[in-house]
Amino acid sequence: MTTTMMMMMMMMMMMMMMMMMMMMMMMMMMMMMMMMMMMMMMMMMMMMMMMTTMMMI
């Protein structure tokens, strides 16, 4: 194997690693966003329940 081939392979590996890292970061961001949305929804539901109970009383 020549040096050029080795260099090319190394570059390819680096690119693949970078892509994988980017994908992982995107997935993490998506998960965080989903979690935030879920939390907001839960909070809204709780507030609604509290309001209804207050009204009942």
N, C-alpha and C positions, 0 to 999 in steps of 0.2 A: 504493500500500500504506500502510495507516495504521500508526500507532505501535503500537497494541494488537496488530495482526497480527504486526508485527515482534517484539514482545516474546514473543508466543506461540511464534513460530518459534524464537526463541533458546532459550526454555525447552525446547522439544522437542529441539532439537539437543543441549543440555546433558544432558538425560535420556538421550538415545541414547548419548552419549559415555560417560556414567557406566556405563550398562549394558554397553557394550562393554568398558570397563576391568574391570568386575567379572567378566565372562565370562573375560577373559584371565587375570585373577588366579586364578580357579578352575582354569582349564586348567593354569596353571603349578603350582599346588599339587598337582593330580592327577599331573602328570608327575613332580614331585619325590617324591611318595609311591611312585609306581610304581618309580622309580629306586632308592629306598631298599629297597623290597621285593626288587627284583632283587639288589641288593648283599647283602642279608641271606641270600638263598637261595644265592648264590654262596659266601658265607663258610661257610654250613652244609655245603655240598657239599664244600668244601675240607677242612673239619674232619673230615668223615666219611672222606674219602679218606686223610687223614693217620692217622686212628685205625686204619683197616684196614691200612694199610702197617705201622704200628707193631705191630699184632697179628701180621701175617704174619712180621715179623722177630722 
